[in-house]
Amino acid sequence: MSWIKLISYKESTGKLRRLYDKVTGPNHNVDNIMMVHGLRPHTMVGHMSLYKNVLHNSNNTLPKWYLEVLGVYVSMLNHCEYCIEHHYSGLKRLLKDDNRSEEIRKGLQNRMFLNILNDKFVQGLIYAEKLTLEASNIKEKEVVALRELGLTDGEILEINQVVSYFNYANRTVLGLGVSTKGDILGLSPNDSSDETNWNHQ
């Protein structure tokens, strides 16, 4: 499940048990990406706070399913199967349309999004790719292109933060050999109005 020691829910005590209780899914399941923080619980606090606010906050105005699309695409670019499978499952749950979800996945795999998403969402994926693979080459024109297609500056910030978060999460997973073994795919914090509610359902 990881190349470093994981502390299971049953083994956890004190602060770590309290944090696990905040992020558990059914039957006290804790995703491996969270369990990998067990030796330094304070890093889990930072990770979950960032994740919850970037991807699951009611103040976001872009559709949550699109934020998941960005996450899946960034994870594909980084070859992070863990995050691909988790967030593709989340995307399917949000869209409630398996055919549409599969169409999007194939489009992302082939980098052919023009026929599956509208222009501003396609431009968001182009920005995501450049920010992931060539961050030092990003220019103002990339942001201007997003704005010209109707995205507000706040929505551009949402895209930037989701892309940045997934690059962080991918590197956490890939750098520590985190697998999906034992995880329940597709769970996420559902109460977007409460940034302190991290419970996964």
TAPENOR-V797211 format. One record per run of one state. SS is the DSSP state (H for helix, E for strand, L for the rest). FROM is the first residue (numbers start at 1). TO is the last residue. If there is no record, write none. Layout:
BEGIN
SS,FROM,TO ; SS,FROM,TO
END
This chain:
BEGIN
L,1,13 ; H,14,23 ; L,24,25 ; H,26,28 ; L,29,31 ; H,32,35 ; L,36,37 ; H,38,55 ; L,56,63 ; H,64,77 ; L,78,80 ; H,81,95 ; L,96,97 ; H,98,109 ; L,110,118 ; H,119,133 ; L,134,134 ; H,135,137 ; L,138,139 ; H,140,148 ; L,149,152 ; H,153,176 ; L,177,188 ; E,189,189 ; L,190,199 ; E,200,200 ; L,201,201
END
